[in-house]
Amino acid sequence: MTEAIITALENELKREREAISLPDRLARLAEKARRLAGPECRDGRKDEIDEIWIQ
C-alpha cells in the first residue's frame, strides 16, 4: 500500500511539473529572483560571477 501511495504522489508531481512549460517555469523563477533581490540589485560583474563558481 505504501508503494502505491508513493507511486501515485510521484505521478501527480510529474503531471504538475509538466503542466507548465520549462521556459515558463524559468521565467517565473527569474521574476521571483528579481523580486527577492529588490530594487538595489545589479548584474554581477564577470569577476564576481567567476568567484562564485570557484567557491
NORJO-V573712 format. One record per backbone hydrogen bond with DSSP energy under -0.5 kcal/mol. NH is the residue of the N-H (numbers start at 1). CO is the residue of the C=O. E is the energy in kcal/mol with one decimal. If there is no record, write none. Layout:
BEGIN
nh co e
NH CO E
NH CO E
END
This chain:
BEGIN
nh co e
5 1 -2.0
6 2 -2.5
7 3 -2.6
8 4 -2.3
9 5 -2.5
10 6 -2.6
11 7 -2.5
12 8 -2.1
13 9 -2.5
14 10 -2.4
15 11 -2.3
16 12 -2.3
17 13 -2.5
18 14 -2.1
19 15 -0.9
19 16 -0.6
20 16 -0.6
20 17 -0.7
25 21 -2.6
26 22 -2.8
27 23 -2.3
28 24 -2.3
29 25 -2.4
30 26 -2.6
31 27 -2.3
32 28 -2.4
33 29 -2.5
34 30 -2.3
35 31 -2.3
36 32 -2.6
37 33 -2.2
38 34 -1.4
41 38 -1.3
49 45 -2.5
50 46 -2.9
51 47 -1.7
52 48 -1.7
53 49 -1.9
54 50 -1.7
55 51 -1.5
END
